[in-house]
């Protein structure tokens, strides 16, 4: 039997992943897959409340940690 809620959750995660990848691409940032997956897991419960600007801020703050050490 198909679990509709898990199918929906999967599509929500996929949508969130696409949004995150688009933000990273727009800023020319590469992140490891494991870090992206961890971020998705952590923000998925609040993803419906996130505005595009807030999501972008969260992505940049969480996936660019340590970038400044190379400059």
MOGI-V402214 format. One record per residue. N is the residue number from 1. SS is DSSP state (h for helix, s for strand, l for the rest). PSI is psi in radians with two decimals (* if undefined). OMEGA is omega in whole degrees, 0 to 359 (none if undefined). Layout:
BEGIN
n-><N & N>
ss-><SS & SS>
psi-><PSI & PSI>
omega-><OMEGA & OMEGA>
END
This chain:
BEGIN
n-><1 & 2 & 3 & 4 & 5 & 6 & 7 & 8 & 9 & 10 & 11 & 12 & 13 & 14 & 15 & 16 & 17 & 18 & 19 & 20 & 21 & 22 & 23 & 24 & 25 & 26 & 27 & 28 & 29 & 30 & 31 & 32 & 33 & 34 & 35 & 36 & 37 & 38 & 39 & 40 & 41 & 42 & 43 & 44 & 45 & 46 & 47 & 48 & 49 & 50 & 51 & 52 & 53 & 54 & 55 & 56 & 57 & 58 & 59 & 60 & 61 & 62 & 63 & 64 & 65 & 66 & 67 & 68 & 69 & 70 & 71>
ss-><l & l & l & h & h & h & h & h & h & h & h & h & h & h & h & h & h & h & h & h & h & h & h & h & h & h & h & l & l & l & l & l & h & h & h & h & h & h & h & h & h & h & h & h & h & h & h & h & h & l & l & h & h & h & h & h & h & h & h & h & h & h & h & l & l & l & h & h & h & h & l>
psi-><2.36 & 2.24 & 1.83 & -0.69 & -0.67 & -0.57 & -0.70 & -0.76 & -0.71 & -0.71 & -0.57 & -0.72 & -0.70 & -0.70 & -0.74 & -0.73 & -0.75 & -0.72 & -0.74 & -0.78 & -0.63 & -0.73 & -0.81 & -0.74 & -0.75 & -0.59 & 0.02 & 0.64 & 2.38 & 2.37 & 2.63 & 2.53 & -0.72 & -0.62 & -0.67 & -0.78 & -0.70 & -0.72 & -0.77 & -0.80 & -0.68 & -0.59 & -0.14 & -0.73 & -0.44 & 0.14 & -0.56 & -0.41 & -0.13 & 2.26 & 2.82 & -0.68 & -0.75 & -0.73 & -0.77 & -0.75 & -0.77 & -0.76 & -0.85 & -0.70 & -0.63 & -0.47 & 0.05 & 0.23 & 2.25 & -0.24 & -0.65 & -0.36 & -0.29 & -0.07 & *>
omega-><181 & 176 & 185 & 182 & 179 & 176 & 178 & 180 & 179 & 180 & 178 & 177 & 179 & 179 & 179 & 178 & 179 & 179 & 180 & 180 & 177 & 178 & 180 & 179 & 181 & 181 & 179 & 183 & 175 & 179 & 178 & 181 & 181 & 179 & 177 & 180 & 179 & 178 & 178 & 180 & 184 & 183 & 181 & 181 & 181 & 187 & 181 & 181 & 184 & 172 & 177 & 180 & 179 & 177 & 180 & 179 & 180 & 180 & 182 & 180 & 186 & 184 & 177 & 177 & 179 & 180 & 184 & 180 & 182 & 183 & none>
END
